[in-house]
Amino acid sequence: MSELEAYLNELIAKKELPGAVLHVQLKGSTVFHRAYGGFIDSNHYPHNMKTSTRFDLASLTKVMATLPSILWLVDHTSVELDHTIQTYIPEFKHSEITIHQALMHTTGLPADLAPPVQRHEKRDVLNEVVNAALIHEPGKIVKYSDLGMILLGAVIKNVSGLPISTFAERTLYKPLGLTQTSFHPDQPLQIASTEWTKDRYLQGEVHDEKAFHLGGSGSAGLFSTASDVGKFGSYFLYPETQMVLSQSLMRKARNHVAENRGLAFEVWSGKGATLSCGRGWSEGSFGHTGFTGTSLWIDPREELIVTFLTNVVQYGRKHNMKHIRPYLHSLIHAYFTN
């Protein structure tokens, strides 16, 4: 534990991270929950990080909002994973791409729009996504893509009649007791700020430019605390502890399918490129990361859940998270499972 604490304090001291909250659960109990460093708010005032601080989760939205919303629709409506996206978005130009492929990142769509969306320009993001050209044949290659997840957010809206932000809050977060999780949080001054833009740090306002234009999307836009993210993770580790989602669908989502991916989740197969949990985690461990510096990793064999939320982009987009995450998760796994 002293090595773990020393490493996190060193990251803060060396300004590799502005701040962070680490939350660890083992065999159903919280065994570690601590805050480090801080942030500069949108009015240029410094704050110490607290364990209750909320963060812009970025792409954790994909597994905490889009995935469970789709699973709920599959369980409660006529939606099926093998249905085409065009079934629910008729204007989508590619008739063969399915919901399952979007969750697997095998749509053949590019990772992002080109040119990249800028915060202070006028762009019809959804229209561009609907009309985006393919770069691969669908179903053949895993290519991580925000665009497929944005499309799933539109599917959720068209089926339910509610934007994903409202649908997820009503259908998922309230019944699951995730009281600090939302797309449009109140009390923005209690949220860890992210990147500098023009004359201030972004705070309580989504960092992702596409999600900003869309008012939240299936790809990004969610805010939460480390304890809420950990609670969400515990439901996927122990599906039997909740009654909102189908247990069998939840288990299906976390299973390895191909190239270290399940449905929306990354899933460690023990082979291939090292994932952000490091190579020491058990095969079948699953999780996800977010661009702002967030991550959730779950090891079912060891019953270990690690939520690591940071605001690393307050220091800009060039950072060391690629090395920080696997080293940190390796330290945590070795300490709590040996």
N, C-alpha and C positions, 0 to 999 in steps of 0.2 A: 504493500500500500504506500509506503514512503516513496518508492520509486515512481509510482503513478502520480502521486501528489507533486513530487519534485519536477516531473516532466511537464505537468500542466502549468505549474507556476513559472517554469522556465520559458514556456511558450508565451506567456503573458509578458514576462520581463523582457524577452527579446523582441517583443512586438511582432510575433508571428500570428498571434491572435489578440484582438481587442478584449474579448470576453467569451465565456462559455458556461454552460451548465451541463453537468454529467449526472445521469440518472441510471442506476444499475438495479436490476431485479434478478433474483436467483431463487428458483423453485417457488415462485409465487409471492415472494416478499421483497420489498425494497431494502437493499443492503447498502446503498450508497447514493447520496443526493447532495451535490455541492455546486456552488457557483464560484466563478473565477473572473477577475478582470472587470470590465465595464463597457460603457459606450458613451458617445457624445450625442446628445439628442438634437432634434431639428432646430432648437433654439440656441445651440452651441454650448449647452451646459453638460458637464460630466456626471455620470451616474455609475454607482457600483452595480454589478450584475447581482441579481437575486435568484434564488431557486424558483421563484414565482414569475420571473420575467418571461414574457411571450416573445416568440421569434417568428420571423418570416420563414416558413418551412420550405419555400421554393418547390422543388420536384418531389418532396415527400407528399405533396398534394396528390400525386398520381396514385399512391398506394393508400392514402388516408381519406380520400374523397372519391376519386374516379372509380377505382377498383371496387370498393364496397358498394358504391351506388349502382354500378353495373350488376354486381352480384345480387343485390336486392331486387333489381328489376327482373333479372332472370328467374328469381324465385317467386316473384309476385305478379308478373305480367307475362305477356306472350313473347317478350324478348328472349332470344337464344344467342349463345355465344357464336354459333356458326352463321347467324344472320348477317347479311351484308350491311355495311354502314349506309349504303344508298337506300335501303329499306326505310330508314328513319330520316335520312337527309337526301331527298330526291335530287337536289342540285349537285351533290358530290359527283365528280366526273368519272370516278373509277368504280365500275359496277361490281367488280369481283372481290373487293377488299372487305374482310369480315371484322366483326367486333373482336373475335379471338386474336386475329392478326394484329390489331391495334394494341391489345393488351400485351402481346408477345413482342412488339416492336418489329414485326415482319411485314409491314404494309408495303414496303418498297418506297415509301415517302422519304424525303430528305429529313435530316435532323431538325432543320430550322428553315425559316423563310429567307430568301435572298432578294435584295440586300436585307441584312438584319433590321428588325423593327427598332426605331428610335423612340424615345419616350415622348418627345415634344414635336411629333409630326402627325399628320393625318393619314391613317392607313385603315382600310377595311380588312382587318386581320382575318376574320372568319371567311370572308369571300376569297381571300388569297389562299387560305388553307384548303378550302373546298375545290379550288381550281389548280392546286399545286401539281406539277408534273412528277411522275415516278422516276426514281433513279435505279430501281431494281424491280425485277418481277416479284409480285406479291407472294409471300409465303416461302421464299427461298433463302433470304439472308436476314439475320438479326442486325438491325440498324436502329439504334436508339433514336427516337423521334418525338419531339414535342407535338408535332402536327397530328399524329394519330390520337394522342391523348386529348388534344383540343377538340377533335372530331367526336370523341366519346363524350366530352362535356356537352356538346351540342345534341348528341343522341339522348342523353339524360334529360335535357331541357325539352326536346321535342316529344319524348314519350311521357314525361311526368307533367309537363306544362309549367315547370318551375326551373329557374336557373339553378345550376349545380350548387351554388352557395346556399340557397334556401332549401333545396331538396336535402342536401347532406345534413344541414343543421336540424331540420325537422325529423328526418327519417333515421338518421344515424346518431348524431352527437347527443341530442337530448335523451333518447332512450338508453344510450350507452353510458351516460353520465360524464361525457367529455365537456365539462362546463367552460373550459378556457379555449376551446377550439372553434374558430370561425373564419370566414373569408373577409368580413368587414368588422374588425374588432372595435369596440369602444375603448376609451382611455388610451389613446395612442402613445401618450408620454410614458406609459409603462412597458412599451414594446422596445426591444433592442433595435436600434437604428441600423441601417445597412449602408448603402453606398452614397458618396457625395455626388450631388447633382446640382449644377448651376451655383446655388448659394447656400445649400444646406444639406444635411444628411437626411435620407429618406427614413421616415419613422411612421409606422402604422399604415404605410402605403406600399403596395406590392412592388418588389424590386424588379421582377420579370416584366420586360417591356410588353410582350404580347398579352400577358395576363392583365397588365395595366390598361391596355386598350380595350380588352374584353370585359373589364370589371370583375376579374377572376375567371379562371378557366379550368378545364380538365387537366391541365399541365402544371399550373402553379397558381398561387394566390391565397393559400391557407396559412393561418397564424395559430400558434399554440404554445403551450409550455412543455417542458421536458417530462413532467409527471403525466400530463394528458397523452403525450405521444407514447410514453411507456405503457400507459393503461390500454391504449389502442393496440399496441404490440402484444400485450398479454391476452387480448381476445383472440388474436390469430394463433398464439401459442396454445391457448386453452379455449377452443371454440365452444366447448360445452358450457362455459360460464356466462354465455349471453344468449338472447333469444331474438336478436334483430336480424341476423344473417343465417343462411343455411350453413350448418356445420360442415357438410360434405363439400359445398362450394368453397368455403374458406380453406379447407385442407387441400382441395384441388389447386387453389391459387398459389399455395406456397410450395408445391411440388416442382422439382426440376423438370423442364421439358427439353430445352436445347440451349447450348452455348451459355450456360450459367444464367438462364432465365426461366422463370415460371410465368404466371399471369401477373404482369405489372412488376412483381418483385424480382430482384436479382436473387439467384439461388446458387450457392456454392456447391459445385459438383466434385470438387477435389482436383479438378483438372483445368488447364487453360490459364489465362492471365489472372493474377492475384486480384481479388476483389477488395473493397475498402475495409473489410473486416480482417484482412490478413489471411495467411494460409493455415494458421493453426486452429481455426474454428472447424467444428464438425461438418462433414458433408451433410447437405440438407439445410444448413444455416441459410436464412433468408433475410433480406432487408432492402434498403434503398438509401440514396443520398439526395441532398439538395444543393444547388449552386451557391446559395448564401453561406454554406458551411454547416449544414445539418445532416444528421444521419440517424437511422434506426436499424439495429441488427439483432436478430433472434436466433439462438442456437437451441433447437428443440431437444437434442440429445442431452444437453447439459441444463436445460431449462433456464437459460441465461438470456436476458434482454438488456441491451445497452442503447440508451438514447444519448446522443451527443449533439447538442445544439450550440452553434457559434454564430457570430456576426462577422466572420472573417473578411467579407467584402467591404467592411468599413475601411480597411486598409487597401482596398482596390482589388482588381480581379487577378492580379499576379500574386499567387500565394503558394503555400507549401502543403495544402490539405491532402494532396495525392500521397504524400509520405507520412503526414501526421496521423491520418485515420488508421491505416493498417498497423502502425507502430503502437498507437494508443490501444486499439482493440486487442492486439496481441498481449500487451501488458495486462489488460483487464481480464482476458480469458485465462491467462496463466495464473493470475492471482486467485480468481474466484472458483476455478474448476480443479485446481491441483490439491 
